[in-house]
Amino acid sequence: MRLTLPSFAFLAAATLPFTARLTQAAPPQISGIYPGLAMFNNERECGTGAVVPWADRLWAITYAPHSPNGSSDKLYEITPDFQQIVRPESVGGTPANRMIHRESNQLFIGPYAIDAERKVRVIPPTVMFGRHTGNARHLTDPAGKIYYATMEEGIYEVDVKSLEVTELWADEAKKTTDRKADFPGYHGKGLYSTQGRLVYANNGDRDKKVLTDPTVPSGALVEWDGKADKWTLIRRNQFTEVTGPGGIYGNEHPEKDPIWTIGWDFRSLILQVLEEGKWHVYRLPKSSHSYDGAHGWNTEWPRIREIGEGDSLLMTMHGALWKFPKTFSSRNSAGIAPRSNYLKVIGDFALWKDRVVFGCDDTAHAEFLNKRKAKGKVAAPQSQSNLWFVEPKQLDHLGPVIGRGAVWMNEPVKAGEASEPYLFSGYDHKGLHLNVTAPGPARITVEVDEAGNGTWSKASEIEAKTGYQWVDLSNVKGTWIRLTSSAALEKATAYFQYRNDDKRNTTTDAIFAGVAKVSDDNVAGGVIRAHAQNKRTLAFAAQAPGGKDIGYYELDAELKLKAVADEVLLEHTKKNAAIPAGVLSSDAASVIFTDDAGKRWRLPKGDAAFEKAGPLGDSRVCREVATERDLFTAQGSFYELPADNAGGLSKIRPVATSQLRIHDYCSYRGLFILTGLSNDAEAGKGNPHIIRSDDGKASLWAGAVDDIWKLGKPRGEGGPWKDSAVKANAPSEPYLMTAYDKKKVTLSHSGKGTVNLKVEVDLTGSGDWAAYRTFEVVADNPVVHEFPAAFTAYWVRVVSDKDTTASATFLYE
C-alpha cells in the first residue's frame, strides 16, 4: 500500500512560527534537573521516547500510551541556554524511534524529519498509522529510504526526500486485511538492519497471563530479508534494543557489521550478537526486578548508545548502567561491565555538550497495573516527565552494583549440554546457588571463557547429589562462565548472586541537611501531590507537629514555593494525598508488612527512635516515584518495590538507610520532593536542595530520586524471632536478606538442651527455599555465624526441630 503525504503538510511545516520560549536567563536546576524543561501531556502517561543532539539543539519527543492516531504529546527543541521550544508541527502519538540519515543529513525522530537548518516536516498518523518504535537503514536503497516499525508489527518504508510512505506490513491495530506479520509476541521495541536482514524485537504477548505472571512465555526476536512472505523467528523471549556499531546512524558496513540485541526472561538478561550470519547468545545478571513484567510495559526503552567514551558505549538495562565495548563479538566479548544501579525510568539518552542527558518517564496520571493498598488513594497527577543531565564521571557513582540471575531455574537439564554463557567479570563478590534433583550422582563442570575469545577451560567440578549447595566463586577468574552436567537432572536451579563492595558508610550526605532526624520534635511536614488539569504546580498542605495546619502552598517551575490562601485547595490536598495509617507494624523481632494477598514479610529495624510515633503522625510508606515504579520506606530505609506482576514484595531490595524521618515524598517535574524538614532556622541553611516558602513558614527538599543512594549504606537489625514461641518444623516468616553488605546471625533458645535451628534461604525470590545450614544451639548459649562476603539470597527464614522459645537476629552492617 502506497501512501502520500498531503502537500499542505509540507507548507505548514515550513511556514508555522515557533512557539514562545521560556524567558529565564539562568533557569534553575537541582541535581541536573531543570524543572522548566518538564514536558507534559493530557494522557495517562508522558514518557520521553527519544533525545537526540542535532543542528546545535537537543531534540526530545514524548509519548502517550496506546495512541497510534496521535496525542497531545509534543516535539521539543532545547537551546544551548536551556530554553524549551515546543514545536508547532507536533502531532503526538507513542513514538520512541530515532535515526540520523547520513545521505540526506536529516534527523528522523518520531514522525518528524528535521534537516540541518532545523526545518521540521511531519508524517501525520493518517499517513503512517501506529506507535512508532524504531528506524533502520533500508536493505536495498539505504541512500533514498529508511524503515519505520511500529509497536504492533507495522513496517513502512519512507522516502527521505518526499516522505512518501509505503506500507510493507500492516500494523496489527489497524483493522485492515492488508498483509500482516505472523510472528509471536507484541509491544515492539527495537529495529535495525545489517547482513541482508531487518531485525525486529518485541517484549510482550497477547496472552492475558502476562499481566500477572512474569514467567509466562513472551516477546520475540525476528528477522526478515526484505523479500520473503514471512518473518523468521530467532528466539521466543522478550527483547528490546536492537543496534550495532553504527548506532543511531545505522551500520556503515552492512555487509559485515554485527547486530547486538538485549532482552530477558525470568532467569536473567539475554544478549545476542549476529556476526557472519550466525547468532551467538549470552546471559547477564539483573540488577532490578522492576522491569520483569511479562507484559513488557516496564522496559521503555533500554538503549546501547554512544556517549563519547572512546571504545566504550553506555547500555541501560534492568536498572543498571553498563559499559558496552564497541567491538563486542563472539571472539572479542570481554569488556561488558556494570557501572552502577539507578532508580529513574530512562527512555533514551545521549551526550549533549559535556553531560549525558537522560530522557525519563517520571510521573504518570495512570497507575496502570501498579496498584496496592499501601499507597492509599492519591489523586492522579498530570502526566509529566523531564530530562536529567548527569556528569559522565557520576555514571559510576549512583547505586552500588548488584546482579542476580540464573542459567537454569527449576527446569530439567540434559546430560552433556552446556548452559548458555553467563557474565562472570565485573563483580567483586560472586556466588552460585545450586539446587538439583538428580536420579543419581552427577558432576557439574564449571568452565570459564577467561579472555572472552570463545575459548573455554575447566575451572572446577561440583559433585551434585540431590539437594542444595552454595559455591563461592570469588576466586575464579574469567569473562564468562557456563555449567555442564555429566548426567541428566530432573530439575535444577543454578542461580548466581553477584555484588560489588558497597563503599558507602552510615553518614548521610550533606545534600540532605535540613531534613528532620528521627529524634527531632520541631518539624514541619505535610502531604504533597503534583496537580492535574494543566496547573503544572505541586500542591503542598503544610503541617506543624501534631498535625496542625500551617497552610496551603504551591511550587512552580521556577522552584518558587508560594503561600496560597485557599481553604478549599488545602482540604482537597489533605484528603486526596492522605497518608494511609497502619501500613506497617512491628514486634520485638522486626518490622512487619502485610501485602495485598495477606502474606506477612519481615524487614530490618532502624534506629530505636523509629519505634515511637513521629511528631507529624504516620509517614508515607509506599508511593510511585516514576512511572510504574514504587519506593517503600520502613524505619529509615528506602526500598525499591517492583509491581506485583514483576515479583512485588518478594523482589524488594534496599536502596539506602538513614536516621531521617521523611514525612511524604513524590515526583514533580522530574524532581523527587520530600517533606518533613526541621523548623530550626539554621538547619539546612545554604543547602540548595532546600526550598523555603515566600512567607518563611514551609519548606521542601528537592533533588533527583537517585540522590537517595546518598542517604547511607543499607543496614539494620532484626529477624523472624525474638524470644518467640516456635513450633517444631514450622518455618518462620521470611526476613529480607538481599543487597546487604556484611551479614551475621545470632541464634539462641531458652528451652531445654540442644535445639537444631536450620537457616533456609530463598534462592530466587520466587519462594525457592533451600537449607543453608543447620546449627546446634545449646540452651542459653547463643551461636553467632557470619555469612561469607559473597553469600547472599533474597530472603531467609529459620526452622526449629523442637518446640521452644527462640531468637534469630540478623545484623546487617
Helices and strands as residue ranges (DSSP letters): E 2-3, H 7-15, G 35-37, E 39-40, E 47-54, E 57-63, E 75-78, E 84-86, E 98-101, E 106-109, E 112-114, E 120-122, E 132-137, E 145-150, E 155-159, E 165-169, E 186-194, E 197-204, G 208-211, E 220-224, E 232-235, E 238-243, G 247-249, E 259-264, E 269-275, E 278-284, E 304-309, E 312-317, E 320-325, E 337-341, E 346-352, E 355-360, G 373-375, E 384-385, E 387-390, G 392-396, E 402-413, E 422-423, E 429-437, E 443-449, E 457-463, E 467-472, E 480-485, E 489-499, G 510-512, E 523-530, E 538-544, G 545-547, E 548-555, E 561-563, H 567-576, E 584-586, E 591-594, E 600-603, G 608-611, E 622-626, E 629-634, E 637-641, G 644-646, G 648-651, E 653-657, E 664-668, E 671-675, E 677-678, E 690-692, E 699-703, G 705-711, E 716-726, E 735-736, E 743-749, E 754-762, E 769-778, E 783-786, E 795-800, E 804-812
